[in-house]
């Protein structure tokens, strides 16, 4: 975060049900529309509009829902492998078995949900490399991850994507599952004011990657 904070006010939050944010007990289900409403309310509460909104994976879906419902809250978007998997049938063919595996894991061991998910999207080597504190955080996020998978798949029509005019950077990673690159390519075809870049590494793209910082610097100057 220091690289982002050096460029202006930087707001980072734990989404509903994750890490330090509260969740109901039991936490049955949620979806991106709820997360998008939370993001809009947070921006309003902090007087942070218009913001350069950075979202990775599920956060990328949240960023898109935010700008769909409240376009005035965002001056630009950075989508780090935004997981709008419904845009591509082959991506969904990869995602549905993952959803089934996650939901099966919730019945067996809620503490293993985060590990199951991260191994699938980031790879075994990435999971093994995470500090124990990070692994414990994802273990604690198990109920929230399960609630998201019980919710609806995020859908955004082609016309809705074409209506997003904010400058947008789409980032995909060379070593992540092909499903994410397919979705990124489809979004690039539809968003009218976007640029794309493919970076080294896997799905957990650094929000302060040099390509992201360069884009932010250009947006700020403009």
MARBA-3410 file (N, C-alpha, C, O; in Angstrom, 1 decimal):
222
0.8,-1.2,0.0,0.0,0.0,0.0,0.8,1.3,0.0,0.3,2.3,-0.5 ~ 2.1,1.3,0.5,2.8,2.5,0.5,2.9,3.2,-0.8,2.9,4.4,-0.9 ~ 3.1,2.4,-1.9,3.3,3.0,-3.2,2.0,3.7,-3.7,2.1,4.8,-4.3 ~ 0.9,3.2,-3.3,-0.4,3.8,-3.7,-0.6,5.0,-2.8,-1.1,6.1,-3.3 ~ -0.3,4.9,-1.5,-0.6,6.0,-0.6,0.3,7.2,-0.9,0.0,8.4,-0.6
1.5,7.0,-1.6,2.3,8.1,-2.0,1.7,9.0,-3.1,2.2,10.1,-3.3 ~ 0.7,8.4,-3.7,0.1,9.1,-4.8,-1.2,9.8,-4.4,-1.9,10.5,-5.3 ~ -1.7,9.7,-3.2,-2.9,10.3,-2.8,-3.5,9.5,-1.7,-3.0,8.5,-1.2 ~ -4.7,9.9,-1.3,-5.4,9.2,-0.2,-5.7,7.8,-0.7,-6.3,7.6,-1.8 ~ -5.3,6.8,0.2,-5.5,5.4,-0.2,-6.4,4.8,0.8,-6.1,4.7,2.0
-7.5,4.2,0.4,-8.5,3.6,1.3,-8.5,2.1,0.9,-8.7,1.7,-0.2 ~ -8.2,1.2,1.9,-8.3,-0.2,1.8,-9.2,-0.8,2.9,-9.1,-0.3,4.0 ~ -10.1,-1.7,2.5,-11.0,-2.2,3.5,-11.2,-3.7,3.3,-11.0,-4.3,2.2 ~ -11.6,-4.3,4.4,-12.0,-5.8,4.3,-13.5,-5.9,4.0,-14.3,-5.3,4.7 ~ -13.8,-6.6,2.9,-15.2,-6.6,2.5,-16.0,-7.4,3.5,-15.5,-8.1,4.4
-17.3,-7.2,3.3,-18.3,-7.8,4.3,-17.9,-9.3,4.6,-17.7,-10.1,3.7 ~ -17.8,-9.5,5.9,-17.6,-10.9,6.3,-16.2,-11.4,6.4,-15.9,-12.5,6.8 ~ -15.2,-10.5,5.9,-13.8,-11.0,5.8,-13.0,-10.3,6.8,-13.1,-9.1,7.1 ~ -12.1,-11.1,7.4,-11.0,-10.6,8.3,-11.6,-9.8,9.4,-12.2,-10.3,10.3 ~ -11.4,-8.5,9.3,-11.8,-7.6,10.5,-13.2,-7.1,10.4,-13.7,-6.5,11.3
-13.9,-7.3,9.2,-15.2,-6.9,9.0,-16.2,-7.9,9.6,-15.9,-9.1,9.7 ~ -17.3,-7.4,10.1,-18.3,-8.2,10.8,-19.1,-9.1,9.8,-19.2,-8.7,8.6 ~ -19.6,-10.2,10.3,-20.5,-11.0,9.5,-21.6,-11.6,10.4,-21.3,-11.8,11.6 ~ -22.8,-11.9,9.9,-23.8,-12.5,10.7,-23.5,-13.9,11.0,-22.7,-14.5,10.3 ~ -24.1,-14.5,12.0,-23.9,-15.9,12.3,-25.3,-16.5,12.4,-26.1,-16.1,13.2
-25.6,-17.5,11.5,-24.7,-18.0,10.5,-24.7,-17.1,9.3,-25.6,-16.3,9.1 ~ -23.6,-17.2,8.5,-23.5,-16.3,7.3,-23.8,-17.2,6.1,-22.9,-18.0,5.7 ~ -25.0,-17.1,5.6,-25.5,-18.1,4.7,-25.1,-17.8,3.2,-24.5,-18.6,2.5 ~ -25.3,-16.5,2.8,-25.0,-16.2,1.4,-24.9,-14.7,1.2,-25.5,-13.9,2.0 ~ -24.1,-14.3,0.2,-24.0,-12.9,-0.2,-23.7,-12.9,-1.7,-23.5,-14.0,-2.2
-23.6,-11.8,-2.3,-23.2,-11.7,-3.7,-22.6,-10.4,-4.0,-22.5,-9.5,-3.1 ~ -22.2,-10.2,-5.2,-21.5,-9.0,-5.6,-22.3,-7.7,-5.5,-21.8,-6.7,-5.1 ~ -23.6,-7.8,-5.7,-24.4,-6.6,-5.6,-24.4,-6.1,-4.2,-24.5,-4.9,-3.9 ~ -24.3,-7.0,-3.2,-24.2,-6.5,-1.8,-22.9,-5.9,-1.5,-22.8,-4.8,-0.9 ~ -21.8,-6.5,-2.1,-20.5,-5.9,-1.9,-20.4,-4.5,-2.7,-19.8,-3.6,-2.2
-21.0,-4.4,-3.8,-21.0,-3.2,-4.5,-21.7,-2.1,-3.8,-21.3,-0.9,-3.8 ~ -22.9,-2.4,-3.1,-23.6,-1.4,-2.3,-22.7,-1.0,-1.1,-22.7,0.1,-0.7 ~ -22.0,-2.0,-0.5,-21.1,-1.6,0.6,-20.0,-0.7,0.1,-19.7,0.3,0.8 ~ -19.4,-0.9,-1.1,-18.3,-0.1,-1.6,-18.9,1.4,-1.8,-18.2,2.3,-1.5 ~ -20.1,1.4,-2.4,-20.7,2.8,-2.6,-20.9,3.5,-1.3,-20.6,4.7,-1.2
-21.4,2.8,-0.3,-21.7,3.4,1.0,-20.4,3.8,1.7,-20.3,4.9,2.3 ~ -19.3,3.0,1.5,-18.0,3.4,2.1,-17.5,4.7,1.5,-17.0,5.6,2.2 ~ -17.5,4.7,0.2,-17.0,5.9,-0.5,-17.8,7.1,-0.1,-17.3,8.2,0.1 ~ -19.1,7.0,0.0,-20.0,8.1,0.5,-19.6,8.5,1.9,-19.4,9.7,2.2 ~ -19.4,7.6,2.8,-19.1,7.9,4.2,-17.8,8.6,4.3,-17.6,9.4,5.2
-16.9,8.3,3.5,-15.5,8.9,3.5,-15.3,10.1,2.7,-14.3,10.7,2.7 ~ -16.4,10.4,1.9,-16.3,11.5,1.0,-15.1,11.3,0.0,-14.4,12.2,-0.3 ~ -15.0,10.1,-0.5,-13.9,9.7,-1.3,-14.1,9.7,-2.8,-13.3,9.3,-3.6 ~ -15.3,10.2,-3.3,-15.6,10.2,-4.7,-15.1,11.5,-5.4,-15.1,12.5,-4.7 ~ -14.7,11.4,-6.6,-14.5,10.1,-7.4,-13.2,9.5,-7.1,-12.2,10.2,-7.0
-13.2,8.2,-7.1,-12.0,7.4,-6.7,-11.4,6.6,-7.9,-12.2,6.2,-8.8 ~ -10.2,6.4,-7.9,-9.6,5.4,-8.8,-9.8,4.0,-8.1,-9.2,3.8,-7.0 ~ -10.7,3.2,-8.6,-11.1,2.0,-7.9,-10.3,0.8,-8.4,-10.3,0.5,-9.6 ~ -9.6,0.1,-7.5,-8.8,-1.0,-7.9,-9.4,-2.3,-7.3,-9.7,-2.3,-6.1 ~ -9.7,-3.2,-8.1,-10.3,-4.5,-7.6,-9.7,-5.7,-8.2,-9.4,-5.8,-9.4
-9.3,-6.7,-7.4,-8.7,-7.9,-7.8,-9.6,-9.1,-7.6,-10.2,-9.2,-6.6 ~ -9.8,-9.9,-8.7,-10.6,-11.1,-8.6,-12.0,-10.7,-8.3,-12.7,-10.0,-9.0 ~ -12.5,-11.2,-7.1,-13.9,-10.9,-6.7,-14.0,-9.4,-6.5,-15.1,-8.8,-6.7 ~ -12.9,-8.7,-6.1,-13.0,-7.3,-5.9,-13.1,-6.6,-7.3,-13.7,-5.5,-7.3 ~ -12.7,-7.2,-8.4,-12.9,-6.6,-9.7,-14.3,-6.6,-10.1,-14.8,-5.7,-10.7
-15.0,-7.7,-9.7,-16.5,-7.8,-9.9,-17.2,-6.7,-9.1,-18.1,-6.0,-9.6 ~ -16.7,-6.5,-7.9,-17.3,-5.5,-7.0,-17.1,-4.1,-7.6,-18.0,-3.2,-7.6 ~ -15.9,-3.8,-8.2,-15.6,-2.5,-8.8,-16.6,-2.3,-9.9,-17.1,-1.2,-10.1 ~ -16.8,-3.3,-10.7,-17.7,-3.2,-11.9,-19.2,-2.9,-11.4,-19.9,-2.1,-12.0 ~ -19.6,-3.6,-10.4,-20.9,-3.4,-9.9,-21.1,-2.0,-9.3,-22.1,-1.3,-9.5
-20.0,-1.5,-8.7,-20.0,-0.2,-8.1,-20.2,0.9,-9.2,-21.1,1.8,-9.1 ~ -19.4,0.7,-10.3,-19.5,1.8,-11.3,-20.8,1.6,-12.1,-21.2,2.6,-12.8 ~ -21.4,0.4,-12.2,-22.6,0.2,-12.8,-23.7,1.0,-12.1,-24.6,1.6,-12.7 ~ -23.7,0.8,-10.7,-24.8,1.4,-9.9,-24.6,2.9,-9.6,-25.5,3.7,-9.5 ~ -23.3,3.3,-9.5,-22.9,4.7,-9.1,-21.7,5.1,-9.9,-20.6,5.3,-9.4
-21.9,5.4,-11.2,-20.8,5.8,-12.1,-20.0,7.0,-11.6,-18.8,7.1,-11.9 ~ -20.7,7.9,-10.8,-20.0,9.1,-10.4,-19.0,8.9,-9.3,-18.2,9.7,-9.0 ~ -19.0,7.7,-8.7,-18.0,7.4,-7.6,-16.6,7.0,-8.1,-15.7,7.0,-7.3 ~ -16.5,6.7,-9.4,-15.2,6.3,-9.9,-14.7,7.2,-11.0,-15.4,7.4,-12.0 ~ -13.5,7.6,-10.9,-12.8,8.4,-12.0,-12.1,7.4,-13.0,-11.8,7.8,-14.1
-11.7,6.2,-12.5,-11.0,5.3,-13.3,-11.1,3.9,-12.6,-11.4,3.8,-11.4 ~ -10.8,2.8,-13.4,-10.9,1.5,-12.8,-9.6,0.7,-13.1,-9.0,0.9,-14.2 ~ -9.2,-0.1,-12.2,-8.1,-1.0,-12.4,-8.6,-2.4,-12.1,-8.9,-2.6,-10.9 ~ -8.7,-3.2,-13.0,-9.3,-4.6,-12.9,-8.2,-5.6,-13.0,-7.7,-5.9,-14.0 ~ -7.8,-6.2,-11.8,-6.8,-7.2,-11.7,-7.4,-8.6,-11.8,-7.8,-9.1,-10.8
-7.5,-9.1,-13.0,-8.1,-10.4,-13.2,-9.5,-10.4,-12.6,-9.9,-11.4,-11.8 ~ -10.3,-9.4,-12.9,-11.7,-9.4,-12.4,-12.4,-10.7,-12.9,-12.4,-11.0,-14.0 ~ -13.1,-11.3,-11.9,-13.6,-12.7,-12.2,-15.0,-12.7,-12.7,-15.9,-13.4,-12.1 ~ -15.3,-12.0,-13.8,-16.7,-12.0,-14.3,-16.8,-13.2,-15.2,-16.8,-13.1,-16.5 ~ -16.8,-14.4,-14.6,-16.7,-15.6,-15.3,-17.9,-15.9,-16.2,-17.7,-16.7,-17.2
-19.0,-15.3,-16.0,-20.2,-15.5,-16.8,-20.0,-15.0,-18.2,-20.9,-15.3,-19.1 ~ -19.0,-14.2,-18.4,-18.8,-13.6,-19.8,-18.3,-14.7,-20.8,-18.3,-14.4,-22.0 ~ -17.8,-15.8,-20.3,-17.2,-16.8,-21.2,-17.6,-18.2,-20.8,-17.4,-18.6,-19.7 ~ -18.2,-18.9,-21.7,-18.7,-20.3,-21.4,-17.5,-21.2,-20.9,-17.8,-22.0,-20.0 ~ -16.3,-21.1,-21.5,-15.3,-22.0,-21.0,-14.8,-21.6,-19.6,-14.4,-22.5,-18.9
-14.8,-20.3,-19.3,-14.5,-19.9,-18.0,-15.5,-20.5,-17.0,-15.1,-20.9,-15.9 ~ -16.8,-20.5,-17.3,-17.8,-21.1,-16.4,-17.6,-22.6,-16.3,-17.9,-23.1,-15.3 ~ -17.2,-23.2,-17.4,-16.9,-24.6,-17.3,-15.8,-25.0,-16.3,-15.8,-26.0,-15.7 ~ -14.9,-24.0,-16.2,-13.8,-24.2,-15.2,-14.3,-23.8,-13.8,-14.0,-24.5,-12.8 ~ -15.2,-22.8,-13.7,-15.6,-22.3,-12.4,-16.6,-23.2,-11.7,-16.6,-23.2,-10.5
-17.5,-23.8,-12.4,-18.6,-24.5,-11.8,-18.1,-25.7,-10.9,-18.5,-25.9,-9.8 ~ -17.1,-26.5,-11.5,-16.6,-27.6,-10.6,-15.8,-27.0,-9.4,-15.9,-27.6,-8.3 ~ -15.2,-25.8,-9.5,-14.6,-25.2,-8.4,-15.6,-24.8,-7.3,-15.4,-25.1,-6.1 ~ -16.7,-24.3,-7.8,-17.8,-23.9,-6.8,-18.3,-25.2,-6.1,-18.5,-25.2,-4.9 ~ -18.5,-26.3,-6.9,-18.9,-27.5,-6.2,-17.9,-28.0,-5.2,-18.3,-28.5,-4.1
-16.6,-27.9,-5.5,-15.6,-28.3,-4.6,-15.6,-27.5,-3.3,-15.4,-28.0,-2.2 ~ -15.7,-26.2,-3.5,-15.8,-25.3,-2.4,-16.9,-25.6,-1.4,-16.8,-25.7,-0.2 ~ -18.1,-25.8,-2.0,-19.3,-26.0,-1.2,-19.2,-27.4,-0.5,-19.7,-27.6,0.6 ~ -18.6,-28.4,-1.2,-18.3,-29.7,-0.5,-17.4,-29.5,0.6,-17.6,-30.2,1.7 ~ -16.4,-28.7,0.5,-15.4,-28.4,1.6,-16.1,-27.8,2.8,-15.7,-28.1,3.9
-17.1,-26.9,2.5,-17.8,-26.2,3.6,-18.5,-27.3,4.5,-18.6,-27.1,5.7 ~ -18.9,-28.3,3.9,-19.6,-29.4,4.7,-18.6,-30.2,5.5,-19.0,-30.7,6.6 ~ -17.4,-30.3,5.1,-16.4,-31.1,5.7,-15.6,-30.4,6.7,-15.3,-30.9,7.8 ~ -15.1,-29.2,6.3,-14.1,-28.4,7.1,-14.1,-27.0,6.7,-13.5,-26.6,5.7 ~ -14.9,-26.1,7.4,-15.0,-24.7,7.0,-13.6,-24.1,7.1,-13.3,-23.1,6.3
-12.7,-24.5,7.9,-11.4,-23.9,8.0,-10.5,-24.2,6.8,-9.5,-23.5,6.7 ~ -10.9,-25.1,6.0,-10.1,-25.5,4.8,-10.6,-24.8,3.6,-10.0,-25.0,2.5 ~ -11.7,-24.0,3.7,-12.3,-23.4,2.5,-11.3,-22.4,1.8,-11.2,-22.5,0.6 ~ -10.7,-21.6,2.6,-9.8,-20.6,2.1,-8.6,-21.2,1.4,-8.3,-20.8,0.3 ~ -8.1,-22.3,2.0,-6.9,-23.0,1.3,-7.4,-23.6,0.0,-6.7,-23.5,-1.0
-8.5,-24.3,0.0,-9.0,-24.9,-1.2,-9.2,-23.9,-2.3,-8.8,-24.1,-3.4 ~ -9.7,-22.7,-2.0,-10.0,-21.7,-3.0,-8.6,-21.1,-3.5,-8.4,-21.0,-4.7 ~ -7.7,-20.8,-2.6,-6.5,-20.2,-3.0,-5.6,-21.1,-3.8,-4.9,-20.7,-4.7 ~ -5.6,-22.4,-3.4,-4.8,-23.4,-4.2,-5.4,-23.5,-5.6,-4.6,-23.7,-6.6 ~ -6.7,-23.3,-5.8,-7.3,-23.4,-7.1,-7.0,-22.2,-8.0,-6.7,-22.4,-9.2
-7.0,-21.0,-7.4,-6.9,-19.8,-8.2,-5.5,-19.3,-8.3,-5.1,-18.7,-9.3 ~ -4.7,-19.6,-7.3,-3.3,-19.1,-7.2,-2.2,-20.1,-7.4,-1.1,-19.8,-7.7 ~ -2.6,-21.4,-7.1,-1.6,-22.5,-7.3,-1.1,-23.0,-6.0,-1.0,-22.3,-5.0 ~ -0.7,-24.2,-6.0,-0.1,-24.8,-4.7,1.1,-24.1,-4.3,1.3,-23.9,-3.1 ~ 2.0,-23.8,-5.2,3.3,-23.1,-4.8,3.0,-21.8,-4.1,3.7,-21.5,-3.1
2.0,-21.1,-4.7,1.7,-19.8,-4.1,1.2,-20.0,-2.6,1.6,-19.3,-1.7 ~ 0.3,-20.9,-2.5,-0.3,-21.2,-1.1,0.9,-21.5,-0.1,0.9,-21.0,1.0 ~ 1.7,-22.4,-0.6,2.8,-22.8,0.3,3.8,-21.7,0.7,4.4,-21.7,1.7 ~ 3.8,-20.7,-0.2,4.8,-19.6,0.0,4.2,-18.5,1.0,4.9,-17.7,1.4 ~ 2.9,-18.6,1.2,2.3,-17.5,2.0,2.7,-17.6,3.5,2.8,-18.7,4.0
2.9,-16.5,4.1,3.2,-16.5,5.6,2.1,-17.2,6.3,1.0,-17.1,5.9 ~ 2.4,-17.7,7.5,1.4,-18.4,8.3,0.2,-17.5,8.6,-0.9,-17.9,8.7 ~ 0.6,-16.2,8.9,-0.5,-15.2,9.2,-1.5,-15.0,8.1,-2.7,-14.9,8.3 ~ -1.0,-15.1,6.8,-1.9,-15.0,5.7,-2.7,-16.2,5.5,-3.9,-16.1,5.3 ~ -2.1,-17.4,5.7,-2.9,-18.6,5.7,-4.0,-18.6,6.7,-5.1,-19.1,6.5
-3.7,-18.2,7.9,-4.6,-18.1,9.0,-5.8,-17.1,8.7,-6.9,-17.4,9.0 ~ -5.4,-16.0,8.0,-6.5,-15.1,7.7,-7.5,-15.7,6.7,-8.7,-15.5,6.9 ~ -7.0,-16.4,5.7,-7.9,-17.1,4.8,-8.6,-18.2,5.4,-9.8,-18.5,5.0 ~ -8.1,-18.9,6.4,-8.8,-19.9,7.1,-10.0,-19.3,7.8,-11.1,-19.8,7.8 ~ -9.7,-18.1,8.4,-10.8,-17.4,9.1,-11.9,-16.8,8.2,-13.0,-16.6,8.6
-11.5,-16.6,6.9,-12.4,-16.1,5.9,-13.3,-17.1,5.3,-14.1,-16.8,4.5 ~ -13.1,-18.4,5.7,-13.9,-19.5,5.2,-15.4,-19.3,5.1,-16.0,-19.5,4.0 ~ -16.0,-18.8,6.2,-17.5,-18.6,6.1,-17.9,-17.6,5.1,-18.9,-17.7,4.4 ~ -17.1,-16.5,4.9,-17.4,-15.5,3.9,-17.2,-16.0,2.5,-18.0,-15.7,1.6 ~ -16.1,-16.7,2.3,-15.9,-17.3,0.9,-17.1,-18.3,0.6,-17.6,-18.3,-0.5
-17.5,-19.1,1.6,-18.6,-20.0,1.3,-19.9,-19.2,1.0,-20.6,-19.6,0.1 ~ -20.1,-18.2,1.8,-21.3,-17.4,1.5,-21.3,-16.8,0.1,-22.4,-16.7,-0.5 ~ -20.2,-16.4,-0.3,-20.1,-15.8,-1.7,-20.3,-16.9,-2.8,-21.0,-16.6,-3.8 ~ -19.8,-18.1,-2.5,-20.1,-19.2,-3.5,-21.5,-19.7,-3.5,-22.0,-20.2,-4.4 ~ -22.2,-19.5,-2.3,-23.6,-19.9,-2.3,-24.5,-18.8,-3.0,-25.6,-19.1,-3.4
-23.9,-17.6,-3.1,-24.7,-16.6,-3.8,-24.7,-16.7,-5.3,-24.2,-17.7,-5.8 ~ -25.3,-15.8,-6.0,-25.4,-15.9,-7.4,-24.1,-15.5,-8.1,-23.3,-14.7,-7.6 ~ -23.9,-16.1,-9.3,-22.8,-15.7,-10.1,-23.0,-14.3,-10.5,-24.2,-13.9,-10.8 ~ -22.0,-13.5,-10.6,-22.1,-12.1,-11.0,-22.3,-12.0,-12.5,-21.6,-12.7,-13.3 ~ -23.3,-11.3,-13.0,-23.5,-11.1,-14.4,-23.6,-9.7,-14.7,-24.1,-8.8,-14.0
-23.0,-9.3,-15.9,-23.0,-8.0,-16.4,-23.2,-8.1,-17.9,-22.4,-8.8,-18.6 ~ -24.2,-7.4,-18.4,-24.4,-7.6,-19.9,-23.4,-6.9,-20.7,-22.6,-6.0,-20.2 ~ -23.3,-7.2,-22.0,-22.4,-6.6,-22.9,-22.7,-5.1,-23.0,-21.8,-4.3,-23.0 ~ -24.0,-4.7,-23.0,-24.4,-3.3,-23.1,-23.9,-2.6,-21.9,-23.5,-1.4,-22.0 ~ -24.1,-3.2,-20.7,-23.6,-2.5,-19.5,-22.1,-2.3,-19.5,-21.7,-1.2,-19.1
-21.4,-3.2,-20.0,-19.9,-3.0,-20.0,-19.6,-1.9,-21.0,-18.7,-1.1,-20.8 ~ -20.3,-1.9,-22.1,-20.0,-0.9,-23.1,-20.3,0.5,-22.6,-19.8,1.5,-23.1 ~ -21.2,0.6,-21.6,-21.6,1.9,-21.1,-20.6,2.5,-20.1,-20.7,3.7,-19.7 ~ -19.6,1.7,-19.7,-18.6,2.2,-18.8,-17.6,3.0,-19.5,-16.8,2.5,-20.3 ~ -17.5,4.3,-19.3,-16.6,5.2,-20.0,-15.4,5.6,-19.3,-14.5,6.2,-19.9
-15.3,5.3,-18.0,-14.1,5.6,-17.2,-12.8,4.9,-17.8,-12.9,3.8,-18.3 ~ -11.7,5.6,-17.8,-10.4,5.0,-18.2,-10.3,3.7,-17.3,-10.4,3.7,-16.1 ~ -9.9,2.6,-18.0,-9.8,1.3,-17.3,-8.6,0.6,-17.7,-8.3,0.5,-18.9 ~ -7.9,0.0,-16.7,-6.7,-0.8,-17.0,-7.1,-2.2,-16.6,-7.6,-2.5,-15.5 ~ -7.0,-3.2,-17.6,-7.3,-4.6,-17.4,-6.0,-5.3,-17.3,-5.2,-5.3,-18.2
-5.7,-6.0,-16.2,-4.5,-6.7,-15.9,-4.7,-8.2,-15.8,-5.6,-8.6,-15.1 ~ -4.0,-8.9,-16.6,-4.1,-10.4,-16.5,-2.7,-10.9,-16.2,-1.7,-10.2,-16.5 ~ -2.6,-12.1,-15.7,-1.4,-12.7,-15.3,-1.0,-14.0,-16.1,-1.9,-14.7,-16.5 ~ 0.2,-14.1,-16.4,0.6,-15.2,-17.3,0.4,-16.6,-16.8,0.2,-17.5,-17.5 ~ 0.5,-16.7,-15.4,0.5,-18.1,-14.8,-0.8,-18.4,-14.1,-0.9,-19.4,-13.5
-1.8,-17.5,-14.2,-3.1,-17.8,-13.6,-3.9,-18.8,-14.4,-3.5,-19.0,-15.6 ~ -5.0,-19.3,-13.9,-5.9,-20.2,-14.7,-6.3,-19.4,-16.0,-6.6,-18.2,-16.0 ~ -6.4,-20.2,-17.1,-6.8,-19.6,-18.4,-8.1,-18.9,-18.3,-8.4,-18.0,-19.1 ~ -9.0,-19.3,-17.4,-10.4,-18.7,-17.3,-10.3,-17.2,-17.1,-11.1,-16.5,-17.7 ~ -9.4,-16.8,-16.3,-9.2,-15.4,-16.0,-8.8,-14.6,-17.2,-9.2,-13.5,-17.4
-7.8,-15.2,-17.9,-7.3,-14.4,-19.1,-8.4,-14.4,-20.2,-8.5,-13.4,-20.9 ~ -9.2,-15.4,-20.3,-10.3,-15.4,-21.3,-11.3,-14.3,-20.9,-11.8,-13.5,-21.8 ~ -11.7,-14.2,-19.6,-12.6,-13.1,-19.2,-12.0,-11.7,-19.4,-12.7,-10.8,-19.9 ~ -10.7,-11.6,-19.1,-10.1,-10.3,-19.3,-10.1,-9.9,-20.8,-10.3,-8.7,-21.1 ~ -9.9,-10.8,-21.7,-9.9,-10.6,-23.1,-11.3,-10.1,-23.5,-11.4,-9.2,-24.4
-12.3,-10.8,-23.0,-13.7,-10.5,-23.4,-14.0,-9.1,-22.9,-14.6,-8.3,-23.6 ~ -13.6,-8.7,-21.7,-13.9,-7.4,-21.2,-13.2,-6.3,-22.0,-13.7,-5.3,-22.3 ~ -12.0,-6.6,-22.4,-11.2,-5.7,-23.3,-11.9,-5.4,-24.6,-11.8,-4.3,-25.1 ~ -12.6,-6.4,-25.1,-13.4,-6.2,-26.3,-14.6,-5.3,-26.1,-15.1,-4.6,-27.1 ~ -15.1,-5.2,-24.9,-16.4,-4.5,-24.7,-16.2,-3.1,-24.0,-17.0,-2.2,-24.4
-15.3,-3.0,-23.2,-15.1,-1.7,-22.5,-14.5,-0.7,-23.5,-13.5,-0.9,-24.1 ~ -15.2,0.5,-23.6,-14.8,1.4,-24.7,-13.5,2.2,-24.4,-12.9,2.8,-25.4 ~ -13.1,2.3,-23.2,-12.0,3.2,-22.9,-11.0,2.5,-22.0,-10.6,2.9,-20.9 ~ -10.5,1.3,-22.5,-9.6,0.5,-21.7,-8.3,0.2,-22.4,-8.2,0.3,-23.6 ~ -7.4,-0.2,-21.6,-6.1,-0.7,-22.1,-5.8,-2.0,-21.3,-6.3,-2.2,-20.2
-5.0,-2.8,-21.9,-4.7,-4.1,-21.2,-3.2,-4.3,-21.1,-2.4,-3.8,-21.8 ~ -2.9,-5.1,-20.1,-1.5,-5.5,-19.9,-1.5,-6.9,-19.3,-2.3,-7.3,-18.5 ~ -0.5,-7.7,-19.7,-0.3,-9.0,-19.1,1.0,-9.0,-18.3,2.1,-8.6,-18.9 ~ 1.0,-9.5,-17.1,2.1,-9.4,-16.2,2.6,-10.8,-15.8,1.9,-11.8,-16.0 ~ 3.8,-10.8,-15.3,4.4,-12.1,-14.8,3.6,-12.5,-13.5,3.1,-11.7,-12.8
3.7,-13.8,-13.2,3.1,-14.3,-12.0,1.7,-14.8,-12.1,1.2,-15.1,-13.2 ~ 1.1,-15.0,-11.0,-0.2,-15.7,-10.9,-1.4,-14.7,-10.6,-1.2,-13.5,-10.8 ~ -2.5,-15.3,-10.1,-3.7,-14.6,-10.0,-3.7,-13.4,-9.0,-4.4,-12.5,-9.2 ~ -2.9,-13.5,-8.0,-2.9,-12.5,-7.0,-2.0,-11.3,-7.4,-0.9,-11.1,-6.9 ~ -2.4,-10.6,-8.4,-1.6,-9.5,-9.0,-1.5,-8.4,-7.9,-2.4,-8.0,-7.3
-0.3,-7.9,-7.8,0.0,-6.8,-6.9,-0.8,-5.5,-7.3,-0.6,-5.0,-8.4 ~ -1.6,-5.0,-6.4,-2.3,-3.7,-6.7,-1.4,-2.5,-7.0,-1.8,-1.6,-7.6 ~ -0.1,-2.7,-6.5,0.9,-1.6,-6.8,1.9,-2.1,-7.8,3.1,-1.7,-7.7 ~ 1.5,-3.0,-8.7,2.4,-3.4,-9.7,2.9,-2.1,-10.5,2.1,-1.2,-10.7 ~ 4.1,-2.1,-11.0,4.5,-0.9,-11.8,3.6,-0.5,-12.9,3.5,0.7,-13.2
3.0,-1.5,-13.6,2.1,-1.2,-14.7,0.8,-0.4,-14.1,0.3,0.5,-14.8 ~ 0.4,-0.8,-12.9,-0.7,-0.1,-12.3,-0.4,1.3,-11.9,-1.1,2.2,-12.1 ~ 0.8,1.4,-11.3,1.3,2.7,-10.8,1.4,3.7,-12.0,1.1,4.9,-11.9 ~ 1.9,3.2,-13.1,2.1,4.0,-14.3,0.8,4.5,-14.8,0.6,5.7,-15.2 ~ -0.2,3.6,-14.8,-1.6,4.0,-15.3,-2.2,5.0,-14.3,-2.8,6.0,-14.8
-2.0,4.8,-13.0,-2.6,5.8,-12.0,-1.9,7.1,-12.2,-2.6,8.2,-12.2 ~ -0.6,7.2,-12.4,0.1,8.4,-12.6,-0.5,9.2,-13.8,-0.7,10.4,-13.8 ~ -0.8,8.5,-14.9,-1.3,9.1,-16.1,-2.8,9.6,-15.8,-3.1,10.7,-16.3 ~ -3.5,8.8,-15.1,-4.9,9.3,-14.8,-4.9,10.5,-13.9,-5.7,11.4,-14.1 ~ -4.0,10.5,-13.0,-4.0,11.7,-12.0,-3.6,12.9,-12.8,-4.2,14.0,-12.6
-2.6,12.8,-13.7,-2.2,14.0,-14.5,-3.3,14.5,-15.4,-3.6,15.7,-15.5 ~ -4.0,13.5,-16.0,-5.1,13.9,-16.9,-6.3,14.6,-16.2,-7.3,15.0,-16.8
END
